[in-house]
Amino acid sequence: MKLKNILIVVKDIEKSQRFYHDLFGLEMLVDNDGNMVLSEGLCLQDEKIWKQFLGANVTSKNNASELYFEESDIEAFVEKLEHYYPDVQYVNRLMTHSWGQKVVRFYDPDGNLIEVGTSM
């Protein structure tokens, strides 16, 4: 068995698709009316569909998981983030851990936590 995809819930699937394309270059592979598969295995699902399946509300910014990306030119990434999404909500701005890895953490438009770091 292998892990195939990671699914996140979003309020506006088109807006979220643009966000992940603008910042990470993820391409749409499949669009099934409220369920979208992006390259690298990320899936977006419309919040209304998720609520129907789950029978419960979605908790934004629950801080129970994060999407982790690696970027060698993290300073250029942060510039791109601030250019495309100047109102992004940061958890922490670009910082360097004691072990030397540079990271930035922020929320996507739906409160999903994202970390971008240099490779270790």
C-alpha positions, -999 to 999 in steps of 0.1 A, spaced: 0 0 0 11 36 -6 -1 70 2 -16 84 -30 -28 119 -23 -33 146 4 -67 163 4 -74 198 18 -108 215 21 -113 249 5 -141 274 3 -133 287 -33 -116 259 -53 -107 282 -82 -90 307 -59 -71 279 -41 -60 264 -74 -46 298 -85 -28 301 -51 -11 267 -54 -2 274 -90 11 309 -84 33 299 -55 43 263 -60 37 258 -98 12 230 -91 -8 222 -122 -44 210 -123 -46 174 -135 -83 166 -129 -113 189 -123 -143 169 -111 -168 196 -101 -157 204 -66 -129 179 -65 -96 189 -80 -63 169 -83 -32 190 -86 3 178 -95 25 165 -67 -5 147 -53 -24 176 -37 -62 174 -39 -86 202 -33 -122 196 -23 -150 221 -20 -161 227 16 -197 221 8 -189 185 -5 -167 178 25 -195 189 49 -220 166 32 -196 136 35 -185 144 70 -218 158 84 -198 183 104 -183 218 100 -147 224 89 -124 240 114 -101 266 98 -66 271 112 -69 240 133 -30 237 133 -33 199 133 -13 194 101 7 213 75 18 210 39 56 211 37 75 222 6 112 226 1 128 254 -19 165 261 -24 161 298 -31 138 306 -2 145 343 -2 131 345 -38 101 324 -27 93 348 1 95 377 -24 71 359 -47 48 352 -18 47 388 -8 43 400 -44 13 377 -52 -2 375 -17 8 406 3 -20 400 29 -9 364 36 -11 355 73 22 344 87 28 320 115 65 329 113 83 350 88 115 337 73 137 324 101 167 302 106 165 272 130 194 264 152 203 235 129 207 259 99 175 253 80 156 284 68 118 282 70 87 303 66 52 293 78 19 308 67 -17 300 60 -33 294 26 -66 314 19 -86 287 38 -64 284 69 -44 254 59 -9 256 74 20 257 50 57 255 57 84 262 31 120 253 41 154 248 26 165 212 23 182 197 53 
